[in-house]
Amino acid sequence: MMAGQHHWGMVIDLDRCTGCEACVVACWAENNIRLNPDSAFHTRRAILWIRIERYWEGEYPNLKARFFPVLCQHCNNAPCEPVCPVFAIHHSSEGLNVQIYNRCVGTRYCANNCPYHIRFFNWWNPEWPESMTNQLNPDVIVRTRGLIEKCTFCIQRINSVERQARFEKRDIRDGEIQPACAQTCPTDALVFGDLNDPNSRVSRLAADPRHYRFMEELGTDPNVIYLKRVELNA
């Protein structure tokens, strides 16, 4: 664990995920992610801060669909951090992989070094129809062309709750901070919280025997923990 007061992390229970992509839509709306037209997908330049990987198990006709949410893993040993020539990426004392957009010059070294393919280069300046401009989140900047962007665990929400807790001179309550994806998930498959708190829900789930980390053999030490799907044989 990190030495800071908090160490934010997420547990994703694959046994609960139905692949509905409510988390994808919530992330898009919360973080002012630009629209992805067909042309962006066809040229493999679409931007999604969280995606649902779909794969199949079994042989026809006994196929089963499986869903796997993938977002920034906020690695404690992040391979994207040491390759940035302008130090636009750093690891915070609270376990977050932080992207400083004012420093980013778009070299894309970090995206090339990320084994999870969750960093995206903004090829175009974002545009929205006039009818959609009022839905933009005033707490999140609109990133311009030429920058790398990714999931931040909705850091604007984390900062807001931390400021309010300091103002009220109290500790942050478990579950008080909810990234948009976790807040929106209808099956409660995504759980966010403080891994430094042994009594937090996320810490208890992280100790579940089903837990594992995505490609943990690479030594990246992610702060996103997955719980294996349970299969019951008839």
C-alpha positions in Angstrom: 0.0 0.0 0.0 1.0 3.6 -0.5 2.1 5.7 2.4 -0.5 8.4 1.9 -3.7 8.7 4.0 -5.8 7.2 1.2 -5.1 4.7 -1.5 -8.0 4.7 -4.0 -8.8 1.6 -5.9 -11.6 -0.3 -7.6 -12.9 -3.9 -7.5 -14.8 -5.2 -10.6 -17.0 -8.2 -10.0 -17.2 -10.1 -13.3 -19.9 -12.3 -11.9 -22.2 -9.2 -11.8 -21.2 -7.5 -15.1 -23.9 -7.9 -17.8 -22.1 -5.9 -20.5 -24.9 -3.2 -20.5 -22.3 -0.4 -21.0 -24.1 2.0 -18.7 -20.6 2.7 -17.2 -19.3 3.7 -20.7 -22.1 6.2 -21.2 -21.8 7.6 -17.7 -18.0 8.1 -18.1 -18.6 9.8 -21.5 -21.1 12.3 -20.0 -19.2 13.0 -16.8 -15.8 13.6 -18.3 -16.6 15.6 -21.5 -15.4 12.9 -23.8 -15.8 13.9 -27.4 -18.4 12.3 -29.7 -17.2 9.2 -31.5 -18.6 9.2 -35.0 -18.4 6.2 -37.4 -15.4 7.8 -39.1 -13.4 7.7 -35.8 -14.2 4.0 -35.2 -13.4 3.1 -38.8 -9.9 4.7 -38.5 -9.4 3.2 -35.0 -9.3 6.7 -33.4 -12.3 6.5 -31.2 -11.9 7.6 -27.5 -13.4 5.6 -24.6 -12.1 6.0 -21.1 -13.7 2.7 -20.2 -14.6 -0.1 -22.6 -16.4 -3.4 -22.3 -14.4 -6.2 -23.9 -16.6 -9.0 -25.2 -15.5 -12.5 -25.8 -17.0 -16.0 -26.2 -16.5 -19.2 -24.3 -17.4 -22.7 -25.4 -18.2 -24.3 -28.7 -21.3 -23.7 -30.9 -24.2 -24.1 -30.1 -23.1 -23.9 -26.4 -21.6 -20.4 -26.6 -21.6 -18.1 -23.7 -20.9 -14.3 -23.9 -18.4 -12.9 -21.4 -17.9 -9.2 -20.5 -14.7 -7.6 -19.2 -14.7 -3.9 -18.3 -11.3 -2.3 -19.0 -10.2 1.2 -17.7 -6.9 2.7 -16.6 -5.5 0.3 -14.0 -3.8 3.1 -12.1 -0.7 0.9 -11.7 1.6 1.4 -8.7 4.4 0.5 -11.1 3.0 2.2 -14.2 5.0 1.7 -17.4 3.6 4.9 -18.8 5.1 7.1 -16.2 8.9 6.8 -16.8 8.7 7.3 -20.6 7.1 10.7 -20.6 9.7 13.3 -21.6 7.8 16.2 -20.0 6.7 14.6 -16.8 3.0 15.0 -17.7 2.3 11.7 -15.9 3.0 11.0 -12.3 1.7 8.8 -9.5 0.0 10.6 -6.6 0.3 9.8 -3.0 -3.2 8.5 -3.1 -2.6 5.8 -5.7 -3.8 7.7 -8.8 -2.1 7.7 -12.1 -2.4 11.5 -12.8 -2.3 13.1 -16.2 -1.3 16.8 -16.3 -2.8 18.1 -19.6 -1.0 21.4 -19.5 2.3 19.6 -19.7 1.3 16.9 -22.3 2.9 17.5 -25.8 1.4 14.4 -27.4 4.4 12.3 -27.9 2.3 9.2 -27.3 5.2 7.4 -25.6 2.9 6.6 -22.7 0.2 5.1 -24.9 2.8 2.9 -26.6 4.1 1.7 -23.3 0.7 0.9 -21.8 0.0 -2.8 -22.0 -3.8 -2.3 -21.4 -4.3 0.1 -24.4 -6.4 2.6 -22.3 -4.6 5.8 -23.2 -6.0 7.7 -26.2 -4.6 10.4 -28.4 -7.0 13.2 -29.2 -6.7 13.5 -32.9 -9.3 16.2 -33.3 -10.7 19.2 -31.4 -13.9 18.0 -29.7 -17.2 19.3 -31.1 -20.7 18.8 -29.9 -24.1 19.7 -31.5 -25.5 22.9 -30.1 -28.3 20.9 -28.4 -25.6 19.0 -26.3 -23.4 21.8 -25.1 -25.4 22.3 -22.0 -24.7 18.8 -20.8 -20.9 19.4 -20.5 -19.5 19.1 -17.0 -18.2 22.4 -15.7 -15.9 20.6 -13.3 -13.9 18.9 -16.1 -11.8 20.6 -18.7 -12.4 20.0 -22.4 -9.2 18.5 -23.8 -7.9 19.9 -27.1 -6.3 18.2 -30.1 -2.9 16.7 -29.5 -3.3 15.5 -26.0 -3.3 12.0 -24.4 -6.3 11.3 -22.2 -7.6 8.5 -20.0 -9.6 7.5 -17.0 -8.9 9.5 -13.9 -11.2 7.7 -11.4 -13.3 10.9 -11.7 -10.7 12.8 -9.8 -12.9 15.9 -9.8 -15.3 14.0 -7.6 -12.5 12.8 -5.3 -11.2 16.3 -4.9 -14.7 17.7 -4.2 -15.4 15.2 -1.4 -11.9 15.6 0.1 -12.4 19.4 0.2 -15.8 19.0 1.8 -14.5 16.6 4.4 -11.7 19.0 5.3 -14.1 21.8 5.6 -16.3 19.8 8.0 -13.3 18.4 9.8 -14.2 14.8 9.4 -13.1 11.6 7.7 -14.3 10.6 4.3 -17.1 8.0 4.7 -16.9 4.7 2.9 -18.8 4.9 -0.4 -19.0 8.7 -0.3 -16.8 9.0 -3.4 -18.4 7.4 -6.4 -16.8 7.6 -9.9 -19.5 7.9 -12.6 -19.0 4.3 -13.8 -19.5 2.9 -10.3 -22.4 5.1 -9.5 -24.3 4.2 -12.6 -23.7 0.4 -12.7 -27.1 -1.2 -12.3 -25.7 -4.5 -10.9 -23.2 -2.9 -8.5 -20.3 -4.7 -10.3 -17.9 -1.7 -9.9 -17.0 -0.8 -6.3 -14.7 2.1 -5.5 -13.0 3.0 -2.2 -10.0 3.3 0.0 -7.7 0.3 -0.1 -5.9 1.7 3.0 -9.1 1.3 5.0 -9.3 -2.4 6.1 -13.0 -1.9 6.9 -14.0 -0.4 3.6 -16.1 -2.4 1.2 -13.5 -2.3 -1.5 -10.9 -3.7 0.8 -13.1 -6.5 1.9 -13.9 -7.4 -1.7 -10.2 -7.2 -2.7 -9.6 -10.0 -0.1 -12.2 -12.3 -1.8 -10.6 -15.6 -2.9 -11.8 -14.8 -6.5 -9.6 -11.7 -6.8 -6.9 -11.2 -9.4 -5.2 -8.4 -11.3 -5.3 -7.9 -15.1 -2.0 -9.1 -16.6 -0.4 -9.0 -13.1 2.5 -11.1 -14.4 3.9 -7.8 -16.0 4.6 -6.4 -12.5 2.6 -3.3 -13.0 0.7 -3.7 -9.7 -2.7 -2.3 -10.7 -5.1 -0.7 -8.3 -8.0 -2.2 -10.2 -8.9 -5.7 -8.9 -11.1 -8.2 -10.7 -13.2 -10.9 -9.2 -13.5 -14.1 -11.3 -16.8 -15.2 -12.6 -18.4 -18.2 -10.9 -19.8 -21.0 -13.1 -22.3 -23.4 -11.7 -22.4 -26.7 -13.6 -25.8 -28.3 -13.8 
